[in-house]
Amino acid sequence: MSTAPTRLPRARPPRPRTRPHPAWTVAAVTFATLLAAGAFRSVPATLLEPVTAEFGWSRAQVSAAVSVNLVLYGLIAPFAAALMQRFGVQRVVAVALLLVAAGSAGSAFVQERWQLVATWGVLVGTGTGSMAMSLAATVVGRWFAARRGLVTGVLAAAASAGQLVFLPLVANLAHDHGWRTPCLVIAAVALAVVPLVLAALHEHPADRGVAPYGASGPVAEPGRAAGALAGLRLAVRHRAFWFLAAGFAVCGASTNGLVGTHFVAAAHDHGMPATTAASLLALVGVFDVVGTVASGWLTDRVDPRLLLLAYYALRGLSLLALPGLLSPGVEPGTWVFVVFYGLDWIATVPPTVVLARRHFGLAGPVVFGWVFASHQVGAAVMAFAAGAVRDHTGDYRTAFWVAGGLCALAAVCSVLVGAAPAAATEGADGAPAATPRPGR
């Protein structure tokens, strides 16, 4: 009797372990850094009233420090990428965090107005400006050859939403322990992020022995120091830049400058607790993420000029209605404003970026950097002006109405941008772009 040989199961070769590409780790650290940078910039919005109450300074005097912060945040951004190329991302971001820590901690000990400008304004403004969208652009440009739009959108949402979602925490700390406590907490958080940056925010994919995500080999990175100035010289000769910059200046005035800086104080003027108002502003940040993603989807399908026309017009209407919606409690109309305004908060960014690229081709990202600078200048002017209006009239009603009217002008500017030259549009798609003719 013969026995059949026993078949042994065939051994399967071990599957290679797949690890996430290091680019995603760098993106995660960048996300956390931008989110924290937004938290640093949220402090003035909730501390405006307690600082004015303690020192007897006017709203305009305290708002001057916020204006300096916003101006520096915008003007430093176009050059931050050049600094990162020369000195390294890790060094620039680490120094920026140290500046934020020094400014935030120093503001807890101010006794004079100039000290508030030096800490809140100069130190924190310079530090956060060095960690603005220039950081996101540098990281995406170095580490990603694919999914750049997705990563850029997520990092942009982190930079914007971070400014709002931490407001309830800052407001509660100020309410329970005094306004100096959140300043010291923010300084400690900034110092805590420094080791994370030095350990995980790697400079180049080659440092980790890999190619950029989605690329088969190293990707050359263009120089940007000269590009920033050359882009500005190119942009100022064309009307499209001026209309985009004018509209975006109104965007900054109506968001960061007015609502971002003064909403909590304005709501408190109507009897609403500061902690409740801060929570509402945090919800604006949550809906901001949804609105930004949806706006990017629409920008691929609808004329960006028409989107900007709609965004600015609807934002203007909401600002005109806001003074009548504020009350001691949270009424249904207030919820409608929070949802609607949140969806519109930075919905203007995707269509503005696309228009800059269509009109200026390969120089589009640099030109957008200068358009973004106008955004922060507009925010700075409105932050100071709204405080002055509150000092002279006793409320913010006029400031909201003026902002609503400016949004109508921004809507008109969006249409006047005009159609992009064919050569510039081709350059946006990767072909060499011809220089647009002046006046276009």
C-alpha positions as CSV (number, residue, x, y, z in Angstrom):
1,M,0.0,0.0,0.0
2,S,1.5,3.3,-1.1
3,T,1.0,6.5,0.6
4,A,0.7,9.8,-1.4
5,P,3.3,12.4,-0.5
6,T,2.1,15.0,1.9
7,R,1.9,18.5,0.3
8,L,3.3,21.2,2.4
9,P,1.8,24.7,2.1
10,R,3.9,26.9,-0.1
11,A,5.7,29.5,1.9
12,R,4.7,33.1,0.9
13,P,7.5,35.6,0.6
14,P,7.3,38.2,3.3
15,R,5.6,41.4,2.1
16,P,7.7,44.4,2.2
17,R,6.7,46.9,4.9
18,T,5.4,50.1,3.3
19,R,6.1,53.2,5.3
20,P,4.6,56.6,4.7
21,H,6.7,58.8,2.5
22,P,8.7,61.3,4.7
23,A,6.9,64.1,2.9
24,W,3.8,63.4,4.9
25,T,5.7,63.7,8.2
26,V,7.1,67.0,7.1
27,A,3.6,68.2,6.0
28,A,2.2,67.1,9.4
29,V,4.8,69.1,11.3
30,T,4.1,72.1,9.0
31,F,0.4,71.7,9.6
32,A,1.0,71.8,13.4
33,T,3.3,74.8,13.1
34,L,0.8,76.8,11.0
35,L,-2.0,75.8,13.4
36,A,0.0,77.0,16.3
37,A,1.0,80.2,14.5
38,G,-2.7,80.9,14.1
39,A,-3.2,80.4,17.8
40,F,-0.5,83.1,18.5
41,R,-2.4,85.5,16.2
42,S,-5.7,84.9,18.0
43,V,-4.6,86.5,21.3
44,P,-5.3,90.2,20.4
45,A,-8.9,89.4,19.4
46,T,-9.9,88.3,22.8
47,L,-7.6,90.5,24.9
48,L,-8.5,93.8,23.3
49,E,-11.2,94.7,25.9
50,P,-9.4,93.6,29.1
51,V,-6.2,95.5,28.1
52,T,-8.1,98.7,27.4
53,A,-10.0,98.3,30.7
54,E,-6.9,97.9,32.8
55,F,-4.7,100.6,31.3
56,G,-7.5,103.1,30.2
57,W,-6.1,103.1,26.7
58,S,-8.5,103.7,23.8
59,R,-9.5,101.0,21.4
60,A,-7.6,102.8,18.6
61,Q,-4.5,102.9,20.7
62,V,-4.6,99.2,21.4
63,S,-5.6,98.4,17.9
64,A,-2.4,100.2,16.6
65,A,-0.4,97.2,17.9
66,V,-2.6,94.8,16.1
67,S,-2.2,96.9,12.9
68,V,1.6,96.7,13.1
69,N,1.2,93.0,13.6
70,L,-0.9,92.6,10.5
71,V,1.3,94.8,8.3
72,L,4.4,92.9,9.2
73,Y,2.6,89.6,8.8
74,G,1.8,90.5,5.2
75,L,5.0,92.3,4.2
76,I,7.4,89.7,5.5
77,A,5.6,86.8,3.8
78,P,6.9,87.5,0.2
79,F,10.5,87.4,1.5
80,A,10.2,84.6,4.0
81,A,10.7,81.9,1.4
82,A,14.0,83.5,0.3
83,L,15.2,83.5,3.9
84,M,14.3,79.8,4.2
85,Q,16.4,79.1,1.1
86,R,19.4,81.0,2.4
87,F,19.3,79.9,6.1
88,G,17.2,76.8,6.0
89,V,13.5,76.1,6.9
90,Q,14.4,74.8,10.4
91,R,16.4,77.8,11.4
92,V,13.9,80.4,10.1
93,V,10.9,78.7,11.7
94,A,12.8,78.1,15.0
95,V,13.8,81.7,15.2
96,A,10.3,82.8,14.3
97,L,8.9,80.7,17.2
98,L,11.4,82.3,19.5
99,L,10.3,85.7,18.4
100,V,6.7,84.8,19.0
101,A,7.6,83.4,22.5
102,A,9.5,86.6,23.4
103,G,6.7,88.9,22.1
104,S,3.9,86.9,23.7
105,A,5.7,86.6,27.1
106,G,6.8,90.2,27.0
107,S,3.3,91.5,26.4
108,A,2.3,90.1,29.8
109,F,4.6,92.7,31.4
110,V,3.8,95.8,29.4
111,Q,3.1,99.1,31.1
112,E,3.3,101.5,28.2
113,R,1.6,101.6,24.7
114,W,4.9,101.4,22.8
115,Q,5.8,98.2,24.7
116,L,2.5,96.7,23.4
117,V,3.4,97.7,19.9
118,A,6.9,96.2,20.3
119,T,5.6,92.9,21.6
120,W,2.2,92.2,20.0
121,G,3.1,94.2,16.9
122,V,6.8,93.9,16.0
123,L,7.9,90.6,17.6
124,V,4.8,88.5,17.1
125,G,4.1,90.0,13.7
126,T,7.6,89.3,12.5
127,G,7.5,85.7,13.9
128,T,4.1,84.8,12.5
129,G,4.9,86.4,9.2
130,S,7.9,84.2,8.8
131,M,5.5,81.2,9.3
132,A,2.8,82.3,6.9
133,M,1.9,80.8,3.6
134,S,5.5,81.1,2.5
135,L,6.3,78.2,4.8
136,A,3.5,76.1,3.2
137,A,4.7,77.1,-0.3
138,T,8.3,76.2,0.5
139,V,7.4,72.8,2.0
140,V,5.0,71.9,-0.8
141,G,7.5,73.0,-3.5
142,R,10.4,70.9,-2.0
143,W,8.6,67.8,-0.8
144,F,5.7,67.3,-3.2
145,A,5.6,66.7,-7.0
146,A,2.1,65.3,-6.8
147,R,-1.0,66.4,-4.8
148,R,0.4,69.9,-4.4
149,G,-3.1,71.4,-4.6
150,L,-4.5,69.1,-1.9
151,V,-1.6,69.7,0.5
152,T,-1.6,73.5,-0.1
153,G,-5.3,73.7,0.6
154,V,-5.0,71.7,3.9
155,L,-2.0,73.9,5.0
156,A,-3.9,77.1,4.1
157,A,-6.9,75.9,6.1
158,A,-4.6,75.2,9.1
159,A,-3.1,78.7,8.9
160,S,-6.5,80.4,8.8
161,A,-8.6,78.1,11.1
162,G,-5.9,78.0,13.7
163,Q,-6.4,81.7,14.3
164,L,-10.0,81.1,15.2
165,V,-10.4,77.7,16.8
166,F,-8.2,78.5,19.8
167,L,-10.2,81.6,20.7
168,P,-12.5,79.9,23.3
169,L,-9.4,78.6,25.1
170,V,-7.7,82.0,25.1
171,A,-11.0,83.7,26.2
172,N,-11.6,81.3,29.1
173,L,-8.0,81.6,30.3
174,A,-8.3,85.4,30.3
175,H,-11.7,85.2,32.0
176,D,-10.6,82.8,34.8
177,H,-7.0,83.9,35.3
178,G,-6.5,87.3,33.8
179,W,-5.4,88.4,30.4
180,R,-1.7,87.9,31.1
181,T,-2.1,84.1,31.6
182,P,-2.9,83.3,27.9
183,C,0.1,85.4,26.8
184,L,2.4,83.3,29.0
185,V,0.7,80.0,27.8
186,I,1.2,81.0,24.2
187,A,4.8,81.7,24.8
188,A,5.3,78.3,26.4
189,V,3.5,76.6,23.5
190,A,5.8,78.4,21.0
191,L,8.9,77.2,22.9
192,A,7.5,73.6,23.0
193,V,7.1,73.5,19.2
194,V,10.8,74.4,18.6
195,P,12.2,70.9,19.4
196,L,9.5,69.4,17.1
197,V,10.6,71.6,14.2
198,L,14.3,70.9,14.7
199,A,13.7,67.1,14.9
200,A,11.1,66.5,12.1
201,L,10.9,69.6,9.8
202,H,13.6,68.3,7.4
203,E,15.0,70.6,4.8
204,H,15.1,68.5,1.6
205,P,13.9,65.1,0.5
206,A,17.6,64.3,-0.3
207,D,18.3,64.6,3.4
208,R,16.1,61.5,3.9
209,G,17.4,59.7,0.9
210,V,14.2,60.0,-1.1
211,A,12.8,61.9,-4.0
212,P,9.8,64.3,-3.6
213,Y,6.5,62.6,-3.2
214,G,5.2,61.6,-6.6
215,A,8.5,62.2,-8.4
216,S,11.0,59.7,-9.7
217,G,14.0,61.8,-9.1
218,P,15.2,65.1,-7.5
219,V,13.2,68.2,-8.6
220,A,15.0,71.4,-9.1
221,E,13.9,74.3,-7.0
222,P,14.0,77.8,-8.5
223,G,15.5,80.7,-6.7
224,R,13.0,83.0,-5.1
225,A,14.9,86.0,-3.6
226,A,15.2,87.7,-7.0
227,G,11.8,86.3,-8.0
228,A,10.0,88.2,-5.3
229,L,11.3,91.6,-6.4
230,A,11.1,90.8,-10.1
231,G,7.5,89.6,-9.7
232,L,6.6,92.9,-8.0
233,R,8.2,94.9,-10.8
234,L,6.2,92.8,-13.4
235,A,2.9,93.0,-11.5
236,V,2.7,96.8,-10.9
237,R,2.6,97.4,-14.7
238,H,-0.6,95.5,-15.2
239,R,-4.1,96.4,-14.2
240,A,-5.0,92.9,-13.3
241,F,-2.6,93.1,-10.3
242,W,-4.1,96.3,-9.1
243,F,-7.7,95.1,-9.2
244,L,-6.7,91.8,-7.5
245,A,-4.8,93.7,-4.9
246,A,-7.6,96.1,-4.3
247,G,-10.2,93.3,-3.9
248,F,-7.9,91.3,-1.6
249,A,-7.2,94.4,0.5
250,V,-10.9,94.6,1.2
251,C,-10.9,90.9,1.9
252,G,-8.3,91.4,4.6
253,A,-10.1,94.5,6.0
254,S,-13.5,92.7,6.2
255,T,-12.0,89.5,7.8
256,N,-8.8,89.7,9.8
257,G,-9.0,93.5,10.3
258,L,-12.6,93.9,11.4
259,V,-14.3,90.6,12.3
260,G,-11.2,88.7,13.4
261,T,-10.0,91.6,15.6
262,H,-13.2,93.3,16.8
263,F,-16.0,90.8,16.7
264,V,-15.6,89.6,20.3
265,A,-15.5,93.2,21.6
266,A,-18.4,94.3,19.4
267,A,-20.5,91.4,20.7
268,H,-19.5,92.2,24.2
269,D,-20.7,95.7,23.7
270,H,-24.2,94.2,23.1
271,G,-24.1,92.2,26.4
272,M,-22.8,88.9,25.0
273,P,-20.1,87.2,27.2
274,A,-16.6,87.4,25.7
275,T,-16.3,83.6,26.0
276,T,-19.5,83.0,24.1
277,A,-18.4,85.5,21.3
278,A,-15.0,83.8,21.1
279,S,-16.7,80.4,20.7
280,L,-18.8,81.8,17.9
281,L,-15.7,83.1,16.1
282,A,-14.1,79.6,16.6
283,L,-17.1,78.1,14.7
284,V,-16.4,80.5,11.9
285,G,-13.0,78.9,11.7
286,V,-14.6,75.4,11.4
287,F,-16.9,76.4,8.6
288,D,-14.0,78.2,7.0
289,V,-12.3,74.9,6.2
290,V,-15.5,73.6,4.5
291,G,-15.9,76.8,2.5
292,T,-12.3,76.9,1.4
293,V,-12.4,73.3,0.1
294,A,-15.7,73.9,-1.7
295,S,-14.4,77.1,-3.2
296,G,-11.4,75.2,-4.6
297,W,-13.8,72.7,-6.2
298,L,-15.9,75.5,-7.7
299,T,-12.9,77.4,-9.0
300,D,-12.1,74.4,-11.3
301,R,-15.6,74.7,-12.8
302,V,-16.7,78.4,-12.7
303,D,-15.1,81.6,-13.9
304,P,-13.1,82.8,-10.8
305,R,-14.1,86.4,-11.4
306,L,-17.8,85.4,-11.0
307,L,-17.0,83.5,-7.8
308,L,-15.2,86.6,-6.4
309,L,-18.1,88.8,-7.4
310,A,-20.5,86.5,-5.5
311,Y,-18.3,86.1,-2.5
312,Y,-17.6,89.8,-1.9
313,A,-21.3,90.8,-2.6
314,L,-22.7,88.2,-0.2
315,R,-20.0,89.1,2.4
316,G,-21.0,92.7,2.2
317,L,-24.6,91.9,2.8
318,S,-23.8,89.9,5.8
319,L,-21.7,92.7,7.3
320,L,-24.5,95.2,6.7
321,A,-26.8,92.9,8.6
322,L,-24.5,92.0,11.5
323,P,-25.1,95.0,13.8
324,G,-28.8,94.1,13.9
325,L,-28.0,90.5,14.8
326,L,-25.8,91.1,17.9
327,S,-27.5,90.7,21.2
328,P,-26.8,89.4,24.7
329,G,-27.8,85.9,23.6
330,V,-27.1,83.7,20.6
331,E,-30.2,84.2,18.4
332,P,-31.0,82.2,15.2
333,G,-29.9,85.1,13.1
334,T,-26.5,85.0,14.8
335,W,-26.1,81.3,13.9
336,V,-27.0,82.1,10.3
337,F,-24.2,84.7,10.2
338,V,-21.6,82.4,11.8
339,V,-22.3,79.6,9.3
340,F,-22.5,81.9,6.2
341,Y,-19.6,84.1,7.1
342,G,-17.5,81.1,8.0
343,L,-18.1,79.5,4.6
344,D,-17.0,82.8,3.0
345,W,-14.0,83.6,5.3
346,I,-11.1,82.7,2.9
347,A,-13.2,81.3,0.1
348,T,-11.7,84.2,-2.0
349,V,-8.2,82.6,-1.9
350,P,-8.5,79.8,-4.5
351,P,-10.1,82.0,-7.3
352,T,-7.5,84.8,-6.5
353,V,-4.6,82.3,-6.8
354,V,-6.0,81.0,-10.1
355,L,-6.5,84.5,-11.5
356,A,-2.9,85.4,-10.6
357,R,-1.6,82.3,-12.3
358,R,-3.7,82.9,-15.4
359,H,-2.6,86.5,-15.8
360,F,1.1,86.2,-14.9
361,G,1.9,82.6,-15.8
362,L,4.9,81.1,-14.0
363,A,5.2,84.4,-12.0
364,G,1.7,83.9,-10.7
365,P,2.7,82.5,-7.2
366,V,5.1,85.3,-6.6
367,V,2.5,87.9,-7.7
368,F,0.0,86.3,-5.4
369,G,2.5,86.8,-2.6
370,W,2.3,90.6,-3.1
371,V,-1.5,90.4,-3.5
372,F,-1.5,88.7,-0.1
373,A,0.6,91.6,1.3
374,S,-2.2,94.0,0.2
375,H,-4.6,91.7,2.1
376,Q,-2.7,92.3,5.3
377,V,-2.3,96.0,4.7
378,G,-6.1,96.3,4.3
379,A,-6.5,94.3,7.5
380,A,-4.1,96.6,9.4
381,V,-5.9,99.7,8.3
382,M,-9.3,98.4,9.2
383,A,-8.1,97.0,12.6
384,F,-7.0,100.6,13.6
385,A,-10.0,102.4,11.9
386,A,-12.6,100.2,13.5
387,G,-11.1,100.9,16.9
388,A,-11.1,104.6,16.2
389,V,-14.8,104.4,15.1
390,R,-15.7,102.6,18.4
391,D,-13.9,105.3,20.4
392,H,-15.7,108.2,18.7
393,T,-19.2,106.7,18.2
394,G,-19.4,104.2,21.1
395,D,-20.1,101.2,18.9
396,Y,-18.9,99.4,15.8
397,R,-22.0,99.9,13.7
398,T,-20.4,102.4,11.2
399,A,-17.3,100.2,10.8
400,F,-19.5,97.2,9.8
401,W,-21.5,99.3,7.3
402,V,-18.3,100.8,5.8
403,A,-16.9,97.3,5.4
404,G,-20.1,96.2,3.7
405,G,-19.8,99.0,1.2
406,L,-16.1,98.2,0.5
407,C,-17.1,94.6,-0.2
408,A,-19.4,95.9,-3.0
409,L,-16.4,97.8,-4.5
410,A,-14.3,94.6,-4.3
411,A,-17.0,92.7,-6.2
412,V,-16.7,95.3,-9.0
413,C,-12.9,95.1,-9.0
414,S,-13.2,91.3,-9.4
415,V,-15.1,91.8,-12.7
416,L,-12.7,94.5,-13.9
417,V,-9.7,92.1,-13.6
418,G,-10.5,91.1,-17.2
419,A,-9.8,88.0,-19.1
420,A,-6.3,86.5,-18.9
421,P,-3.9,86.9,-22.0
422,A,-3.5,83.6,-23.8
423,A,0.2,83.5,-23.4
424,A,0.0,83.9,-19.6
425,T,-2.7,81.2,-19.4
426,E,-0.5,78.8,-21.3
427,G,2.4,79.5,-19.0
428,A,0.2,78.6,-16.0
429,D,-0.1,75.2,-17.5
430,G,3.6,74.7,-17.6
431,A,4.7,76.2,-21.0
432,P,6.9,79.2,-21.0
433,A,4.8,82.2,-20.5
434,A,5.2,85.4,-22.4
435,T,5.3,88.6,-20.4
436,P,1.8,90.2,-20.3
437,R,1.4,93.5,-22.1
438,P,1.2,96.5,-19.8
439,G,-2.4,97.6,-19.1
440,R,-3.8,94.0,-19.4
